[in-house]
Amino acid sequence: MSDLDAFRERVRIWLKGNCPPEMRLPVQSDDDNCWGGRRWRFVSEAQRLWLERLAEKGWTAPEWPRQYGGGGLSRPEAKIVLEEMRILGCRPALHSFGLGIVGPVLLQYGSEEQRQEHLPKIARGEIRWTQGYSEPNAGSDLASLQCRAEDKGDHFQVSGQKIWTSFADKADWILCLVRTDPHAPKHEGISLIFFDMESAGVSTKPITMIAGSSPFCQTFFDGVCVPKKNLVGLLNGGWEITRVLLAHERNWISSLSEQSPARSLSLFAAEMLGLDERGVLANPMLRAKIAAFEIDEAAFQAAMDRVGDLAKSGQANPVSASMLKYYGAELNKRREELLMAAGGADALEWEGPRSCNGARARAWLGSKSNSIEGGTSEVQLNIIAKRVLELRGT
């Protein structure tokens, strides 16, 4: 038995003994996903216990160094942990912008003080993060942002507005792009800072979407005092970090549909529509669409694994994040369309306990935002066309 085979066996034994049975059931609503943070209220003792056990093991962030709350695993070992969790149907113990976006940026660009203070709290789910990027007049052209941070000697004073700040009304801290030199070319006067959302001068306003609610908010800063120790990287050097940060965000968004175990489309459709005398889905057209989707889903998972391996060795194409983000968003929208088709009229129910207050219909409508968040699909396609296919407009 190889070292990795032996490691896989140990992982399988540990997961079977430590993942509560309730945490191996398909996610039924957003409450089943644990986001952590100062205000998080666990929906069950099993949810609390699963986060506590996985964080103690370091497997909420398996590849992070142990001194920062991670598992200290190699890339192949971390893949084994995720594979075995998928096989056993274990839910992720923690969903977190901190794990997918903030942590990787601090590991690469943060000071040792910032890493020691914030990374262990992220890994344990103690602090919930949001990001402040887009503004009403700075979306796809993010470098046009005008939210400013003025140098006040021992601190920055932040004033301005952000929009589409996901879960800002529930977050504890924010990672924020600000303009620190209004006279420099727009790409050169930007810095990256972070601060507590309970700071004086911070306010949020949720944005209601067609699904009846949404994670998105408007966020306002009115003279917020931010310690200078909360500057990430160099002053006015934020745009270089931003490009890396957006790649992490797009990779994270593209991976979301792969993180949470759920009933396969085939099983869901069979339960809703029944099987014919041959034991296959009775609706042949839907059966063909589901088969095509599940093939594409498996191919996408393989592509994500390959890009992850290349990134770890420093060989990944920088545009890979755009490709994964675009295809991951389209794939998730296809999944929701097929779930609606398989659910029939019952899937259209909007309220009531039977449908968990219309969870299926609301998820379908909510998936439409996948092609906007983290950079619109049109922008991603332009990036791919220019930097991979080397196409040029006339």
N, C-alpha and C positions, 0 to 999 in steps of 0.2 A: 504494500500500500504506500503510495507517495505521500509526501508531507501534506499536500493540498487535499488529498482524499481523506487523510486522517483528520485534518482540520474540518472538512465538511461533515464528517461523522460527529465530531464534537459539537459543531454548530447545531446540527439536527437534534441531537440529544438535549442540548440546552434549550432550544426553542420549544421543544415538546414539553419540557418540564417547567418552563417559565412563562410562556405566553398563555394567558387565561383563555378558556374556550370561547368566551364572549368576544374576544379580540380576533377570533378566526372566522367570524361570521361576516357576510357581505355588508358593506356600508349602506345604510338605509337613508340617511339624511346627513346634512353638513354637521350636525351636532356629534355625529359619530367620529368625525375627524378632530383630533386634539390639536389645538393651536398653541396651548400654553400661554404664559404671561402672568402678570400680577393679578389680573382680574378674571382669569380663566376659572370656570367652575366645572369640575369633572362630572360627566353625566352618569358615571358609575364607578364603583370601587375598582372594577376590572380595568377601566381606562386609566385610572390613577396608578394602579399597581404596574401595569404594562410599561408606562412611561418611566416610572421609577426604576424598574428592573433593567430596561434597555439602556437608560442613561447611565446607570451605575456600571454597566458593562462597557460603556463607551460606544455603543452601536447606533445611537442616534446620529452620530457623525463618525462612522467607522474608520475613515481615512485620516481624520485629524490627529495630530500628535496627542499623546496621552496627557501632557502637561496642560493642554487646553480643553480637556474634557472629552477628547475623542478616543477611538479605540486603538489607534496606532497600527492599523492593519495595512497590509499591502493592497494594491489594486486587485489582484486576483482573489485575495481573501475577502475583501469587501464585496466583490461580486458574488462570492459564494454565500455570504450572509444574506444578500438581497434575493438570490435565487432560492435559497431554502425558505425564506420568509414567504416568497410567492408560492412555492410548492405546498407549504402548510396552510396557506391562506391567511398568514398573519398580517394584520393591518400595520402600517407605519405607526409607531407610538407617538410621533410628533410631525405635524406639518408646520413649516416655518420658513418665512423669508430669510430669517437669520441663518438657517442651515444652508439654504440654496444660494443665497446672494451675499448677505452681509458677511458671514463667516469667511467665505473664500476671498473676499476683497480684503478683509483685515489680515488674513494669513499672508497675503501677497504684499500689501502696501501699508498695513497698520504698524504702529510702534509696538514694542514689546509690552509696554504698559497697557495699551489698548487691548492687545490680545489676552493678556492675563486677566484683565478686568471683565471683558465682555464675552469671550468665546466660551468659557465654562458655563456661564448663565444661559447662553444660547443652546448649548448641547443638553442642558438639563431642562430646557423648556421654561425657564424662570422669567424670561423677558421676551415679549412679542414685538416684532419689528414691522415697520412699513417703510416705503421708499418715497421720497419726494423728487420726482423727475419732471414730468410734463407740467406745463402751465397752459392757461387758456390760449395764449398766442405762441406757444412753443411746444408743439407736439412732435410731429415727424422731424421738424427742424429744431431739435432739442437744444442746439447751441445758441438759439435765440433767447434762451431763458433770461428773465429779468429779476427774479427773486434775489435780493442783494444781501450781502453780509459785510457790514462796515466795520473797519478796524477801530476798536475803542481802547486800544492799549493792552489791557489784560484779557479782553474778551472780544468776540464778534457780536454785533447787533443785527439780527436777521429780520427783514421785513419783506413781505410779498405774499404770493399765493401759489399753491400747487393744486393740480386737479388729477383725477383718476388715481388718487392715493389709496390703494387697496387696503381695506380694514383699518384705515387711519383712526376711526372712532373707537377701535378696540385695542390699538397698539400702545405700547409703552414707550418705545423709542423710534426715531426716524433717521434714516440715512438720506441726506439731502444735498442736491446740487445747487450751488449758489454762485452769484456773480460777485467776485471780490475785487475785480479791476474793471470798472465800467468804461475805461478808455482804451483797453487793449482790444485787438481783434477778437471777435466773439468766441472763437475756440480757445483763446489763450487766457481769458480772464475769469475762468471758472474754477471753483474749488469744491471739494467734497468734505462735508462735515456731518456730524451726527449729534443728536441731543434728545433729552427726555421730553416726551409729549405732554408731561404735566408742568412744563416750564411756563412761567407767566407769559402771556401773549400768544399762546397757541390755541387755536379753536378749529373745530371740524364741522362739516355739514354733509351728511350722507346724500348720495345721489340715487334717486329711485329709478330703476330701470323697468323694462317691459315685463320682466319676470316677477315683479311685485316688490322686489328688494334687490340689492346688489352689494358687492363688497366695496364699491367705489365711493370716494368722498372728495369734497373740496376741502382744502386745508389752508388756513390763514395764519400768517405770522405777523405780529404787530410789536416790533421792537424786542424780539426774543434774545436774551443774553445767553451766549454759548461760549463756554471756556475754550481757550485756544488749544488746549490739549486734545480737543475733539476734532481737530483738523486731521484728515486722512491724507497721508502723502505730503507733497509740497504745496505751498500756497500758489494758486493760479496754475497748478498742474493737474487739475481735476479731469480735463478732457481725456487724457491718456488713460486714467483709471476708469472713466466712464465707458470707454469702448470695451474694456475687460468686464466691467460690471454688467453691461447690457448683454454680453455673451453669456455670463452666468445666469442672468435673468431668463434669457431665451432657452437656454438648456434646461433650466428648472421648470419653466412653463411647459416645454415639450415633454417633460418626464412625468407630469402630474397624472396623466391618465394611466400610467404604468405603475404608480405607487400604491394605489388602494385596491385590494382584492375585491372583486365583485363577481357576481354570477356571470358566466360567459353569455354572450348573445345567444348562442345555440340553446343553452339550457333555459334561458328566460323565454325565448320564443316557443320552445317546446311546451313549457308550462302554460303559456298563454293561449297557444293555438292548437296544441296537440300534435300527435304523430300519426302517420298513415299506417296501413297494414304492413309496410316494410320496416317500420320503426324509424322513419325519417320525418323531418318537418313537412307537414302536409302542404304548405304553400311553396310551390317550386321556385317562384320568382324571388321571394324573400329568402328562401334557402340559399339560392345562388349568391345573393347580395351579401348575406352573412358569411358565407364561405370565403368570398373575395375579401371581405373586411378582415376576417381573422388571419388570412394569409398575409395581408398587408400589415396587420398589427404585429405579427411575428417578425416580419422583415424589418419593421421599424425598430423593434426592440433590439434586434441584432445590430442594426445600424447605430443605435445609441451606445451599445456596448463597445462597438468598434471605435467610434469617435472618442469615447471615454478612455479607451486604451491608448489611442494616438495622442490625446491631450496629455495624459500622464507622462508620456515619453517625449513630449514637446514636438510632436510631428503633425498635430491636427491643423487642418486648414482653418484660418480664422473665420471663414464664412460658414463653417459647419454649423455654428449656432443658429444662423439664419435659416439654413436648410432644415434643421431639426425643428425649429420653432414653427416654421411654415407648415411642414408636413404633420407635425404633432397636433397643431390646431385644426387642420382639415380632418385629420383622423378622428379627433374627439367629436367634431361636429357630425361626422358620419355615424359614429357610435350612437349619439343621441337621436339622430334621425331614425336609425334602425330600431332602437329601443321603443320609440314612439310608434313605429309601424307594427312592431310585434305586440305592443300593448293594446293596439286598437282603440276603441272608444273609451275604455277604462283609463287609458293613459292621459286622456284629456281632462280628467277630473281636476279641479282647481283647489277645492277645499275638502276637508273631512279627514277623519282618522284613518280610513281605509287606504288612502293614497298618501298618508303623511303630509297632509295639506298640499296636495298636488306636486309632490317632489319630482315626479317624472316630467311633467309638463314644464315646471319651472327650470329644471336642469336643462331641458332642451332649449328653452328660450335663452337661458343664461349662457349656453355654449356659443351663442352667436358672437359674444364679446371675445372669444378666443382669437379671432382673426384681427382684433384691434389691440388688445393688451400686449405689452412687451414689444411694440413695433408692429404696425399694420402689415397684413399679408402683402399688400401692394408694395410697401417699402422693402420687405424681405425679398420679394421677387425681383425688384430692381437691383438690390445688392447682389443677388445670385447671378442675374443677367450680366452685370458689369464685371464682377470680380471672379466669377467662375467660367461663364460662357464667353466673356470678353466681348460682349455686344456693345455697340455704341449707337446712340440715337443720331438721326440725321438732322 
